[in-house]
């Protein structure tokens, strides 16, 4: 690309060196302006963070409307400057900010919806997790079950809400025209990745307890004993099979007894 300004400055500089016309013309070309590079960078950075958050939390925007949500995002960016090298890592503290943002207290379900959206964002960036190895599992004998331990798929998240949170997510995700009674019983959901796809599922109380107990660093036989207080063996077996199938559990190990 031909740079006319650079060429002009070079010609004037040559003229000055050869004793030709004065350097006033060169001085005028190089005189400092009121351009504030720091301010422009800050505005550009703010805009980039805003667009990233806007794209990462579309359902929250639908729930409360653009004016409210955009004002909230601008305030968050001002009070929580980015310290992340990767812009995709920015926004994890937004649910906590919403919890303390006074105008958002009129929409209490917004906190949990933002948690769902942020975790959905995290799952969408993950590499595919390996599926459960049913072949290796089928080779275990009865003695192995004393040291068997199941592991939940990486970044699986359980949310127990006092609100019908799955209905709220569903309404905004599919843009349904419906009203939700926030006085309905609360719901529990699980967020996870199956292969390379982020997933969300409504779970019942037994399934929630099952998944939360698997977070404990205990072998399976101890987990099963604890869960027998809440469900019989047949029901426990059903949930275990479902957890393997849906990839809530994606691996097992043999722990030292």
C-alpha positions in Angstrom: 0.0 0.0 0.0 1.4 3.4 -1.0 1.9 5.6 2.1 1.5 9.2 0.9 2.0 10.7 4.4 5.3 8.9 4.9 6.5 9.9 1.4 5.6 13.5 2.1 7.5 13.5 5.4 10.5 11.9 3.8 10.6 14.5 1.0 10.4 17.4 3.5 13.1 15.8 5.6 15.4 15.5 2.6 14.7 19.1 1.7 15.6 20.2 5.2 18.9 18.2 5.1 19.8 19.8 1.7 19.2 23.3 3.0 15.9 23.7 1.1 12.8 25.2 2.6 12.4 25.5 6.3 11.3 22.6 8.6 8.0 24.4 9.6 6.1 22.2 7.2 7.6 19.1 8.7 6.9 20.4 12.2 3.2 20.9 11.3 2.9 17.3 10.1 4.5 15.9 13.3 2.9 18.2 15.9 1.2 16.2 18.7 -2.6 16.0 18.7 -5.2 15.6 21.5 -5.4 11.9 20.6 -5.5 9.9 23.9 -4.3 6.4 23.1 -5.0 5.1 26.6 -8.6 6.3 26.6 -9.2 4.7 23.1 -7.7 1.4 24.3 -9.9 1.4 27.4 -13.0 2.1 25.3 -12.0 -0.6 22.9 -11.4 -3.1 25.7 -14.7 -2.2 27.4 -16.5 -2.8 24.1 -14.8 -6.2 23.6 -15.7 -7.3 27.1 -19.3 -6.1 26.7 -19.7 -8.0 23.4 -18.2 -11.1 24.9 -20.6 -11.0 27.9 -23.6 -10.1 25.7 -22.9 -13.2 23.6 -22.3 -15.4 26.6 -25.5 -14.5 28.5 -28.3 -14.2 25.9 -30.9 -15.8 28.1 -30.4 -13.4 30.9 -30.9 -10.6 28.5 -34.2 -12.1 27.3 -35.4 -12.6 30.9 -34.8 -8.9 32.0 -34.7 -7.0 28.7 -31.9 -5.3 26.9 -31.9 -2.0 28.7 -31.6 -3.6 32.2 -29.1 -6.2 31.1 -26.8 -3.9 29.2 -26.7 -1.4 32.1 -25.8 -4.3 34.4 -23.0 -5.5 32.1 -21.5 -2.0 31.8 -21.5 -1.6 35.6 -19.9 -5.1 36.0 -17.1 -4.3 33.5 -16.4 -1.0 35.3 -16.2 -2.5 38.8 -14.6 -5.8 37.7 -11.8 -5.1 35.2 -10.5 -8.0 33.3 -7.4 -9.8 34.6 -7.6 -12.6 32.1 -5.4 -13.2 29.1 -8.1 -15.1 27.4 -11.3 -13.1 27.0 -13.4 -16.4 27.2 -12.3 -16.7 30.9 -13.9 -13.3 31.8 -17.3 -13.3 33.4 -17.2 -16.1 35.9 -17.8 -13.7 38.8 -20.9 -12.2 37.1 -23.4 -14.3 39.1 -21.8 -13.1 42.4 -22.0 -9.5 41.1 -25.7 -10.0 40.2 -26.3 -11.2 43.8 -25.1 -7.9 45.2 -26.5 -5.7 42.4 -29.5 -3.9 44.1 -31.8 -3.5 41.0 -31.4 -7.3 40.3 -33.0 -8.2 43.6 -36.4 -7.9 41.9 -35.5 -10.8 39.7 -34.0 -13.4 42.1 -33.9 -16.2 39.5 -31.5 -14.2 37.4 -28.6 -15.3 39.6 -29.1 -19.0 38.9 -29.9 -18.4 35.2 -26.5 -16.6 34.9 -24.8 -19.5 36.6 -26.4 -21.8 34.0 -25.3 -19.6 31.1 -21.7 -19.3 32.4 -21.3 -23.0 32.9 -22.9 -23.6 29.5 -20.2 -21.3 28.1 -17.4 -23.2 29.9 -18.7 -26.6 28.6 -18.8 -25.3 25.1 -15.1 -24.5 25.3 -14.1 -27.9 26.7 -12.4 -30.6 24.6 -14.7 -33.7 24.3 -14.6 -36.0 27.4 -14.0 -39.6 26.9 -17.1 -41.8 27.3 -17.5 -44.5 29.9 -15.5 -47.6 29.2 -18.3 -50.3 29.4 -16.0 -53.0 28.0 -13.4 -52.5 30.8 -16.3 -52.3 33.4 -17.7 -55.6 32.2 -14.5 -57.3 33.0 -14.6 -56.5 36.7 -15.2 -59.3 39.1 -17.0 -59.3 42.5 -13.8 -58.7 44.4 -13.1 -55.5 42.5 -16.2 -53.9 43.8 -14.6 -53.3 47.2 -12.2 -50.8 45.7 -14.3 -49.5 42.8 -14.8 -45.8 42.6 -16.9 -43.9 40.1 -16.0 -40.4 38.8 -18.4 -37.7 37.5 -17.6 -36.3 34.1 -15.3 -33.2 34.3 -17.1 -29.9 34.9 -20.4 -31.5 35.7 -22.5 -29.0 37.7 -25.5 -29.6 39.9 -27.8 -26.7 40.7 -30.6 -27.0 43.3 -32.9 -24.1 43.0 -35.9 -22.8 45.0 -37.4 -21.7 41.7 -38.6 -23.7 38.7 -35.2 -22.9 37.1 -35.5 -25.5 34.4 -38.7 -24.0 33.2 -37.2 -20.5 33.3 -34.2 -21.7 31.2 -36.4 -23.6 28.8 -38.7 -20.6 28.3 -35.8 -18.3 27.4 -33.7 -20.8 25.5 -36.6 -21.7 23.2 -38.2 -18.2 23.3 -41.5 -19.6 24.5 -44.4 -17.3 25.1 -45.5 -18.5 28.5 -45.8 -17.3 32.1 -44.0 -19.1 34.9 -45.2 -19.1 38.5 -42.2 -18.6 40.7 -44.1 -20.0 43.6 -44.1 -23.5 42.0 -41.8 -26.0 43.7 -38.1 -25.6 43.1 -36.2 -27.7 40.6 -32.8 -29.3 40.3 -30.7 -29.6 37.2 -27.5 -31.1 36.0 -25.2 -29.4 33.5 -22.6 -31.6 31.7 -20.9 -32.4 28.5 -21.8 -35.5 26.5 -19.1 -36.1 23.8 -18.6 -32.5 22.7 -22.1 -31.1 23.3 -23.1 -29.0 26.4 -26.3 -30.6 28.0 -28.8 -29.6 30.6 -31.3 -32.0 32.2 -34.0 -31.7 34.9 -33.3 -34.3 37.6 -35.3 -35.5 40.6 -34.3 -35.5 44.2 -32.9 -39.1 44.2 -30.8 -38.3 41.1 -29.5 -35.1 42.8 -28.5 -37.0 45.9 -26.9 -39.7 43.9 -24.7 -37.2 42.0 -23.8 -35.2 45.1 -22.8 -38.3 47.0 -20.5 -39.3 44.1 -18.6 -36.1 44.7 -17.4 -37.6 48.0 -13.9 -39.3 47.8 -15.3 -42.7 48.8 -15.4 -46.1 47.1 -18.7 -47.2 45.5 -19.7 -49.7 48.1 -19.6 -47.0 50.8 -21.5 -44.6 48.6 -24.2 -47.2 48.0 -24.5 -47.9 51.7 -25.1 -44.2 52.4 -27.6 -43.9 49.5 -29.6 -46.9 50.7 -31.0 -44.6 53.4 -32.9 -42.7 50.6 -33.6 -45.4 47.9 -33.7 -49.1 47.5 -31.1 -51.2 45.6 -33.1 -51.5 42.4 -33.6 -47.7 42.2 -29.9 -47.1 42.9 -29.1 -49.5 40.1 -31.4 -47.6 37.7 -29.8 -44.3 38.5 -26.3 -45.7 38.2 -27.1 -47.1 34.7 -28.7 -43.8 33.7 -25.6 -41.9 34.9 -23.3 -44.0 32.8 -25.6 -43.8 29.7 -26.0 -40.0 29.9 -22.3 -39.6 30.7 -22.8 -38.1 34.1 -20.2 -40.7 35.1 -17.5 -41.0 32.6 -14.8 -43.2 34.3 -14.0 -45.5 37.2 -10.9 -46.3 39.1 -9.7 -49.0 41.5 -8.7 -47.3 44.8 -6.5 -48.9 47.4 -8.5 -50.5 50.2 
